[in-house]
């Protein structure tokens, strides 16, 4: 429920858009006062321009959200490397394996020889440690997924705010 008059709402929206502080408005003119028709028409035109701007912004934001959703599905889907949570889990397992290997080495009295990765060993070495290159790849991909999720959250929030502002403007235009 809006308590402001449509003219006040438009003035506040306009001031917020241009980064200016809202100045005190003069009392609204009486319905029978001279110039009321001109003020009404001007406010209605300005409100219509703002509705058009918000409509375009809504279209752009909706497209941006959809593109981010598609990119996230591409990265986490069947053609991608799996969900972000799986990447985090694999990195945690690699950290645990590295810590266990260090603990074994420190407890061992005999020096251990360096473990090399053979082509048959696959993505993990004999000691259960993940190669640095693979760990870096997973870390990079997890970072991409995290950023995409954060941008998607921010874009959805901005989309909701734009939609709310557009609805308020449409309601204000209906009251003029």
N, C-alpha and C positions, 0 to 999 in steps of 0.2 A: 504494500500500500504506500503510495507516494503522498507526502504531505506538501511538497513543493508545487507551486504553480508551473505549468509548462514553460513559461518564459524564464522562470528561475532555473529550472532544470537545464534548459538549453544554454543559458548563460554560464552555468557551472561546468557543463560539458565542454563548451567552447573555451573557457578559461583553462581547464585542465589540459585540453589538447595543445594549447599554445604555451603552457608552462607559466601562465600569469596567475597572480593571486586574485581571488574573487573579490570584487569591490561591492560595497553595499548598494543594493538596487533601490531605486526610488519606488515609492508605493505605486502599485499598478493603477492605470487610469480607470476611471469609472466607465461602465459600459456605454453611457451616452456621451462621453467626452469626445471632443473633436480630435481627429487623428487616430482613433482607435482602430479603424478599418485598415489604415496604412500599417500600423504596428502589427496588427494581426496577420496581414498578408506577408510582411517582411519576416516575422517570426516563423510563419509556416513555411516560407521558402527556405529559410536558413535551416530549419529542422529537416526539411526534405533533402537538402544537400548533405546534411550530417547522416541521415539514414542511408543515402546512396554510398557515402564513404564507408560507413560501417558494413554495408552489404558487400562491398568489394573486399574489405579487410576480412570479413567472414569467409568469403570464397577462397582467398589466398591462404588463410589459416587452415581451412578444411583440407585444401590440397596438400599443404605442408604436413599436416597430421597424417593424412593417408600415405604420403610418400615415406614418412618415418616408419609407419606401421609396416609397409611393404619391405623396407630395408631391414627392419628388425626380424621380420618373418624369414627373409632371405638369409640373414646371418645365423638365426637360431633354428631354422627349419631343416628339412631333410637334405637340402642341397648345401646347407651351412655346416657349422661345426658343433651344433647342439646348443642348448640353453646356456645362459650365463652362469647359472648355478653349477652346471657340470664342469665348466672351466674352472670355477673357484674350487670345486671339490678336487679336481685333478691337481691344481696347484698346491692345495693343502696336503694332499697325499705325497706330492713330490717333496715338500718341505719336511714332512714327517720321515720320509725315506732318507733324505739327506741328513737329518738329525740323528737317525738311528745308525747310519753309516759312520758318522763322526764319533758317535758313542762307542761303536765297535772298534774303531781304529784307536781311540784313546785307551780302551781297556786292553787292547792287544799289546803284547810285549814284543812281538815280532813285527818288523816293518812290512806293510802290505804293498804289493806291487800295484802299479797303476792299472785301472780297469779301462780297457778300450772297447769301443762299440764296434761290433762286427755287423756286417749287413744282415746276418741272420738273427741278430739279437733284437731287432725291432726297435720300438721307441724307448725302451728302457734297457739299461745296462744290466750286467749280471748281478750287481749289488742292489738292484731295484731302484736305482736313481734315474731320474729323467735327464736326458741330455740338455745342456744349456740352450741349444738352439730351439728345441721343442718347447721348453719352458718359456722362452722368450716369445715364441709364436703364440702360445696359449695366453700369455699375459697381455700381449698386444691385442689379440682378438677379444679378450674379456674387457679390455679398456674400451674398444670400439663399441661393444654391446652395451656397456655401462653408459657411455656418452649418448648413444642412440636412445636408451631408455630415459635418461635425464632430459634430453631435448624433447622427447615425446611427452613426458609429464608436463614440462613447461609449456609446450605448444597446446596441449589440451586445456591447461589452466587459462591460457590467453584466449583460446577459442571460447571457453565458457564465459569469460569476462566480456568479450566482444558481443557475444550473443545476448547477455543480460543487458548491456548498454543499448543494443539495437532494439530489444523489446521495450525498454524504458522510453526510447525515442519514439517508437511507433505508438505506444500508449499516449505519450505527450502530444503527438500529432493528432491523434484521435480526439483529444480534449480541446484542441484549438478551434 
